[in-house]
Amino acid sequence: MQRLDRDAARAIVADAGLRLICELEDALPLSVHRFFATSARSRALGTAKWAVRASLHRVAPALARRLFTVHYACLCVAPARVP
C-alpha cells in the first residue's frame, strides 16, 4: 500500500499515457463513520465525527487534507487513437 498525494497520482496517470477526465475528493460519507456503531452513543459519535470532518473539508479543504485522511479518486481514459 502506498500513500499518494494528488500530484503523485496525476504523475502516475501521465506516465501511463492516460488522460485525466475528472477528480473526486471525499472526507467519507456518514455511513462509513457509523459502520461499526452498535449503540446510540457510538452512532452519535460517528455522526459528530462525520459532521466535523465534512464541514471542515467543505470550508477549508487544504486544512482538512493535513488533519485527516481525505479520499481521492480520478477517472482516466486512454487517449483517442487515430485510425
Kinemage of the C-alpha trace (Angstrom):
@kinemage 1
@onewidth
@group {chain A} dominant
@subgroup {mainchain}
@vectorlist {calphas} color= white
{ca met a 1} P 0.000 0.000 0.000
{ca gln a 2} L 1.215 3.468 -0.806
{ca arg a 3} L 0.168 6.894 0.292
{ca leu a 4} L -0.019 9.308 -2.608
{ca asp a 5} L -0.857 12.949 -2.830
{ca arg a 6} L -2.735 14.396 -5.769
{ca asp a 7} L 0.398 15.391 -7.652
{ca ala a 8} L 1.834 11.874 -7.348
{ca ala a 9} L -1.427 10.339 -8.591
{ca arg a 10} L -1.502 12.741 -11.525
{ca ala a 11} L 2.123 11.872 -12.363
{ca ile a 12} L 1.257 8.147 -12.432
{ca val a 13} L -1.661 8.914 -14.767
{ca ala a 14} L 0.573 10.949 -17.072
{ca asp a 15} L 3.363 8.339 -17.017
{ca ala a 16} L 0.819 5.705 -18.048
{ca gly a 17} L -0.174 7.826 -21.039
{ca leu a 18} L -3.706 8.357 -19.768
{ca arg a 19} L -5.823 11.475 -19.803
{ca leu a 20} L -7.451 12.717 -16.594
{ca ile a 21} L -11.182 13.342 -17.096
{ca cys a 22} L -12.359 14.290 -13.599
{ca glu a 23} L -11.382 14.104 -9.945
{ca leu a 24} L -13.264 13.467 -6.715
{ca glu a 25} L -12.184 14.199 -3.160
{ca asp a 26} L -14.248 12.982 -0.224
{ca ala a 27} L -13.929 13.084 3.565
{ca leu a 28} L -16.007 9.843 3.648
{ca pro a 29} L -19.800 9.638 3.950
{ca leu a 30} L -21.787 9.307 7.160
{ca ser a 31} L -22.400 5.589 6.562
{ca val a 32} L -18.660 4.897 6.795
{ca his a 33} L -18.297 6.741 10.101
{ca arg a 34} L -21.257 4.850 11.565
{ca phe a 35} L -20.457 1.434 10.081
{ca phe a 36} L -19.437 -0.305 13.326
{ca ala a 37} L -21.754 1.735 15.572
{ca thr a 38} L -23.937 -0.600 17.596
{ca ser a 39} L -25.268 1.732 20.280
{ca ala a 40} L -26.955 5.121 20.289
{ca arg a 41} L -23.799 6.634 21.795
{ca ser a 42} L -21.484 5.192 19.137
{ca arg a 43} L -23.870 6.289 16.360
{ca ala a 44} L -23.915 9.808 17.823
{ca leu a 45} L -20.103 9.870 17.998
{ca gly a 46} L -19.855 8.636 14.408
{ca thr a 47} L -22.295 11.294 13.298
{ca ala a 48} L -20.380 14.012 15.144
{ca lys a 49} L -17.062 12.860 13.645
{ca trp a 50} L -18.581 12.887 10.171
{ca ala a 51} L -20.117 16.349 10.686
{ca val a 52} L -16.820 17.875 11.826
{ca arg a 53} L -14.796 16.307 9.018
{ca ala a 54} L -17.334 17.001 6.270
{ca ser a 55} L -17.782 20.614 7.393
{ca leu a 56} L -14.060 21.277 7.637
{ca his a 57} L -13.483 19.678 4.234
{ca arg a 58} L -16.212 21.877 2.753
{ca val a 59} L -14.881 25.193 4.144
{ca ala a 60} L -11.119 24.503 4.267
{ca pro a 61} L -10.180 21.539 2.071
{ca ala a 62} L -6.415 22.118 2.288
{ca leu a 63} L -6.533 22.111 6.090
{ca ala a 64} L -8.741 19.013 6.082
{ca arg a 65} L -6.171 17.196 3.918
{ca arg a 66} L -3.499 17.955 6.515
{ca leu a 67} L -5.573 16.926 9.544
{ca phe a 68} L -7.186 13.661 8.426
{ca thr a 69} L -7.430 11.191 5.578
{ca val a 70} L -9.327 12.535 2.605
{ca his a 71} L -10.003 10.029 -0.134
{ca tyr a 72} L -9.202 10.931 -3.710
{ca ala a 73} L -10.220 9.261 -6.949
{ca cys a 74} L -9.764 10.185 -10.568
{ca leu a 75} L -11.329 8.987 -13.784
{ca cys a 76} L -8.838 8.448 -16.573
{ca val a 77} L -9.132 7.334 -20.174
{ca ala a 78} L -6.711 6.221 -22.804
{ca pro a 79} L -6.047 8.839 -25.468
{ca ala a 80} L -8.136 8.549 -28.613
{ca arg a 81} L -6.391 6.627 -31.355
{ca val a 82} L -6.332 8.000 -34.854
{ca pro a 83} L -7.082 5.289 -37.452
